[in-house]
Amino acid sequence: MSTDPRQRPTSRKPLVWAGIVLLVAVLAVVGVAVGTNVYTSSENAKASAAPSVAASRAPSTLDTADLSGDWTVGGDSEAGYRVHEVLNGSDVTVTGRTDSVTGSARVDGTTITEATVTVQVADIATDSAQRDSYFRDSALDVSAFPQATFTLTGPITDAVPSGSGTTEVRADGELTLHGVTKPVRADLQIGLDGDGVAVSGTVPITFSDFGVQAPDLGFVKVDDAGAVEFLVHATHSGAR
């Protein structure tokens, strides 16, 4: 038998180690992808659902013949914002909410002729205190501009439905945010709710139109476009 060392089998160790390194690299990439997806899903799960009258109403106790008069927005109302941000490379939907909402409306028959809703911006909160601090102090400067207000600029005809029905309408108005007032259009859903009326709505906005700089801090970047959302409950405060 030959003992010539030149004829010995070539060692397979370099190939084995190369395979191990490749496997580890593949598993690392898969782990990052899975971890990112889990993180994204977890963050998105924290976002509040879009406000909806249909999901929140109680059986009405109102006589629809007596809707005319003044109405007051109060308890069980909420408002806030919805934005898209890229956080640590992940696409995340963020919602902020507050129940510090007041307002008034005037109804003539089933037509809403006047309405104003005011939100205390400083009270809007998300799941992150750090994010809230930035929005309040740097983006929205709530010390100087503590409120946001939507004012109806034209009547909404056939707005209030009877019984258990709902109506979906568009409302023209003005939104004052960060000290700037701009015309906006709100998509509304309206329905009778217990002893009052519930109105949910969404107002698409572009932050830069209101002089608001959307955060771009490297690890987090927020889109310039977002939405103001609200679900308000109004009760009859007096006939006219």
Salt bridges, closest charged atoms under 4 A:
ASP4 OD2 - ARG6 NH2 2.88
GLU43 OE2 - LYS46 NZ 2.94
ASP70 OD1 - ARG106 NE 2.67
GLU78 OE2 - ARG97 NE 3.80
GLU85 OE2 - ARG131 NH2 3.04
ASP91 OD1 - HIS84 NE2 3.03
GLU114 OE2 - ARG106 NH1 3.58
ASP127 OD2 - LYS46 NZ 3.53
ASP127 OD1 - ARG131 NH1 3.16
ASP172 OD1 - ARG185 NE 2.75
ASP187 OD1 - ARG170 NE 2.78
ASP193 OD2 - HIS233 ND1 2.67
ASP216 OD2 - LYS221 NZ 3.36
ASP223 OD2 - HIS84 ND1 2.90
GLU229 OE2 - ARG82 NE 2.70
GLU229 OE1 - ARG97 NH2 2.54
